[in-house]
Amino acid sequence: MIKHNDKSYICYLDLGFEVIRGKWKAVILCHLWEGPKRFLELQRITCGVSQKVLNQSLKQLEEDELISKKIYAEMPPKVEYSLTKKGEELVPALKIIEEWSERNFSIVKED
């Protein structure tokens, strides 16, 4: 067993999946791979995520040190999210899963 933040995990894979669990976290990370994004950009990109769920996902990713939040001192306040070094290390693994999924599931893409 592995302990992290007062929780127990069966193995490091279990812990790793806990960090990206949920519908939106991996999607957010992959889009931040392209560069920093503002909240509304992320909401548009994720098509359908509620403001509450996006806020929760961003907060959890920030707590896990996968993304950083930069607040600019201007009016109205400008906030940008970007990957940390830890997040940058994770995205290639997510991209491999994305490529595998594309190869193995024949789905008609909607644009």
DAVENCOR-V415151 format. One record per residue. PHI is phi in whole degrees, 0 to 359 (* if undefined). PSI is psi in radians with two decimals (999 if undefined). BURIAL is I if it has 9 or more other C-alpha atoms within 8 Angstrom, else O. Layout:
{{PHI,PSI,BURIAL} {PHI,PSI,BURIAL}}
This chain:
{{*,2.58,O} {241,2.36,O} {252,2.35,O} {208,2.22,O} {50,0.84,O} {63,0.35,O} {238,2.66,O} {254,2.47,O} {230,2.58,I} {293,-0.72,O} {202,3.10,O} {295,-0.52,O} {296,-0.75,O} {301,-0.79,I} {297,-0.79,I} {299,-0.75,O} {291,-0.53,O} {299,-0.66,O} {295,-0.59,O} {252,0.17,O} {298,2.53,O} {113,2.80,O} {289,-0.53,O} {254,-0.37,I} {300,-0.84,I} {295,-0.66,I} {296,-0.78,I} {300,-0.83,I} {301,-0.77,I} {296,-0.63,I} {286,-0.56,I} {287,-0.32,I} {301,-0.55,I} {283,-0.26,O} {140,2.95,O} {302,2.56,I} {223,2.60,I} {272,2.89,I} {305,-0.89,I} {295,-0.58,O} {298,-0.80,O} {295,-0.65,I} {294,-0.70,I} {294,-0.77,O} {298,-0.68,O} {276,-0.03,I} {39,1.47,O} {114,-0.18,O} {287,2.38,I} {286,2.79,O} {300,-0.71,O} {297,-0.84,O} {293,-0.70,O} {297,-0.78,I} {301,-0.79,O} {298,-0.78,O} {297,-0.78,I} {297,-0.73,I} {297,-0.78,O} {295,-0.72,O} {296,-0.63,I} {291,-0.73,I} {298,-0.61,O} {276,0.08,O} {63,0.55,I} {266,-0.43,I} {228,2.82,I} {236,2.68,I} {243,2.17,I} {245,2.18,O} {253,2.14,O} {270,2.44,O} {277,1.39,O} {212,2.90,O} {244,2.25,O} {293,2.75,O} {301,2.41,O} {253,2.28,I} {235,2.30,I} {236,2.52,I} {247,2.45,I} {214,2.85,I} {285,2.53,I} {270,3.10,I} {302,-0.75,O} {299,-0.74,I} {294,-0.71,I} {299,-0.60,I} {290,-0.51,O} {279,-0.62,O} {303,-0.72,I} {303,-0.61,O} {294,-0.69,O} {294,-0.65,I} {294,-0.62,I} {297,-0.75,O} {295,-0.71,O} {299,-0.79,O} {295,-0.72,O} {299,-0.78,O} {298,-0.73,O} {297,-0.69,O} {289,-0.58,O} {257,-0.10,O} {230,2.04,O} {274,1.84,O} {232,2.46,O} {277,2.12,O} {282,2.41,O} {257,2.35,O} {254,999,O}}
